[in-house]
Amino acid sequence: MDRHANPRPASGCNRFAKTLLRLLCAHRLCGWSPTYEEFVRSSLPGPAGNSHAGVRSGDVFLSVDEEAAIVRHLDEVVAALGSPAVPALSNESLHDAGMVLCAYQFAMRPIQISMIDMRNVRIWHDAPDGPPTVHLTFHMAKQRSVSKRRPLTRRVKREWAALFVAIHAWRKAGGAAGASRFFDVQSVGEAGSRIAALVKNLIGYDDIGTATDLRHTAAQRLVDAGASHEELAEFMGHSYVQTGLVYFRTSASHAERVNRALGASDVYRRVARIAHDRFISPEELTQLKGEQQIGGVPHGIPIAGIGGCTSGQPACPYNPVTSCYGCRKFMPLHDKAMHESVLASMREVVLFFEQGSRGDTVSPTYLQLQRTIAEIQAVIDELESED
């Protein structure tokens, strides 16, 4: 069954007709000449339509669990790079994951992704033993004036930077000899088709998952987090702030954003089932090594005894407790009351953000709270389903 009830309308016929007429003008065929090009471009009316229908209906946006599938795939690819126990990934898999990352995190178009070369990727270490920092530089696209196509610079999430480091090292070692593109793609079409193929394989649907869908989703995610018109325009590479107004018209209200962060929204409660190894009993928890027992003080709230970790906290680069829920290495305690207590504590932190006039819903901390609360609720739902 298709993911959406209403398929997207076919489009492009009018664009094809105009392209054909411009071709006739350029080559002086059938009585046409270059003098008619401006008339074809500006005067010929197009069919009535709504270019933002998919945005207004929400059909172009990925759901929370679909986004979670992409994030977890990127996490797993990066984890495989540093694990001798995992078979080496193919270069094609690394390139596909890198292109999906660009579309998902930065809302980059296929043409921008396909044009990235080695000089557009900057890598350095702030500390000898610290994680790498990766910056990408690409140009704005689809601007009519060349003067407006200014370069844009974005920083890759630290957790995913190793992916670009691996591709960069492969290229420097002589990989893809003669190829000029960082992701080793030959055309814009190839970049777009490979992105769509990977995303559709991850989410299991055929009617969504293109690079354009990822771009729309990134824009709506930013607006729902409270970004301004100017911030959205800069992020998307729009020349005019009016271009992104449609995302604000479809955005949830401020109250709905708070409900999402509190885990009260039905949409955010339908998070994919947690890929943990198993639930453990209190007796099994006490038998784990100290480093495998999870505990922490997120936002000043001491939390312990929620479960165990198969690899141990010292080996994990993420924050304890807030990053454990949803992790495939997490072994939650088989105690619903414990997780309900943690959920209540996290909700108090969200309300503190609001009541203290610090409702910075665009900050990484707030977004992590939102995800953590939804996944704590998923654990509780799973325990309730066993009753």
FENVENMO-V244881 format. One line per field, one symbol per residue. phi: phi as a letter, one per 30 degrees, with the letter a starting at -180 (. if undefined). psi: psi as a letter, one per 20 degrees, with the letter a starting at -180 (. if undefined). burial: b if it has 9 or more other ideal C-beta (glycine too) atoms within 8 Angstrom, else e. A space follows every 50 residues. Layout:
BEGIN
phi: ???
psi: ???
burial: ???
END
This chain:
BEGIN
phi: .ddcdcddddbjddddddddddddddchchidbedcdddddccddcddab dcdddddidccdddddddddddddeddddddccddceddddddddddddd eddddchddeddddddbeddccbacdbecdddcbccbbcdbiddcddcdd dccbcdeedcdddddddddddddjdhejdccdchccaddddddddddddd ddcibccakddddddddddddddddjddddddddddiddbdddcdddddc ddddddddddddiddddddcdeeddddadbdedddddddedcddaabdhi cdbaidlbbdcjdddcdcddidcddjddcdcdddaddddddddddddddd ddedddhbdddcdeddddeeddddddddddddddddd
psi: pqhqhoqqqqrighhgghgghhghghjlqkiqrhiighggghhoqrqpro ijghghijhipqrghhhhhgghggghgghhhjoiipqpqqhhgggghggh gghghjkqqhhhghipahiiopprphqhjrqqpppqprqqqkphphhimq qppqpqphhjhhghgggghgghjjqlpipiqgjlqirghggghhgggggh hgijqijqjrhhghggghghggghijqrghgggggikqhqhhhjhhhhhi qqrhhhhghghijiphgiilqqqplrgrqqrhghghiqqhiippqrmpkj opprkiarphhqghipirpqfhigpiqiipnqpmohhghhggghghhhgg hhgghjkkmnjiqhgghhggggghhghhgghhhhih.
burial: eeeeeeeeeeeeeeeeebeebbbbbeeeeeebeeebbeebbeebeeeeee eebbbbeebbbbebbbbbbbebbbbbbbbbbeeeeeeebebebbbbbbbb bbbbbbbbbbbbbbbbeeebbebeeeeeeeebbbbbebbbbebeeeebbe ebebebeeebbbbbbbbbebbeeeeeeeeebbbbbeeeebbbebbbbbbb ebbebeebbbbebbbbbbbbbbbbbbbebebbbebbebeebebbbbbbeb beeeebbbbbbbbebeebbebeebebeebbeeebbeebeeebbbbbebee bebebbbbbeebbeebeeebbbbbbbbebbbbbeeeebbbebbebbbbbb bbbbeeeebbbbeeebbbbbbbbbbbbbbbbbbeeee
END
